[in-house]
Amino acid sequence: MPDEFDPTEMVTRFRERADAVRRRGLPPVEGPERQQIMRQMRLDFQDFAMLGDATASLEDGVLTLRVDLRQPAEGQPESGD
């Protein structure tokens, strides 16, 4: 593992990937292929956004990503807001 690895920068890149998926347009396809592409885009966004919300730490060569999947309490803003 390179000494210059920054887990916070990695999390930021995942957040940027989630934003890119959200902005990505659909190619001109129809039918089942379109549905498959839309499903994959939803999964990509979900995965990238989840990792983009993670709290990352690197201790003794072990990368730990902590992701809080609990629903926010009523009246509380969601993370990232």
N, C-alpha and C positions, 0 to 999 in steps of 0.2 A: 504494500500500500504506500503510495507516494506520501512524503511528509507534508506536502502542500494540500492534501485533501481536506476540504472544508464541508462537513455534513450540512451546514446551513445553506451553503451555495447549492448543494445537490437538491435540497428541498425546494429552493427557489426555482431551480430548473424544472422540477415537476409541476410547480404552480404555473410556470410559463407554458409548459406542454398542455396543461388542462385548458388554459386560455386559448391556445392555438387550436385545439380540438373544437372548442366552442365556436370559434370564428370560421372554421373550415366549412366550405360549401360542399354540397353533394354533387358528385359527377352525374352527367346526364344518362342515368340508367333507370330502367323500369322494372316492375314486378319483384320477384323474390330477391334478385340481386340488390335492389334498392333497400329492401327491408333488412337484408344481411348487413349492408354497409351502415345503415342507421343504427342497428343493434351494436355493431362493433364500435361506432363512434360514441354511443352511450357508455359502453363498458370502458373505452379508453378514457373518456372524461372522468368517469367515476374513479378509476384507478389512479389517474394522474392527480385529480383533485384531492383524493384521500392522502396520497403521499405528500402533496403540496401543503397540506394542513398539519403534517407531522412535526413533532418536536424531535430533533435529531441530536444525538450525542455520540462521541467517539471516545471510548475509554479503553485503554490497554489493547488497542487494535480491534475492538468489538464495536461495530456500528449498531446503535439502537435507535429505532424509529418508534416513537410513541404517538399513537393516533387515538383520540378520544371519539368513540363512535356513539356516545350517549346523546340523546336528543337534548337540545338546550331547554332549560326551564322556561316556562311561559313568561314572556316579557323580557327575556334575556336575548341579546343578539347572538346569531350563530357565529362561529369562529370565522375569521377572515372578513367580517363586516366592520 
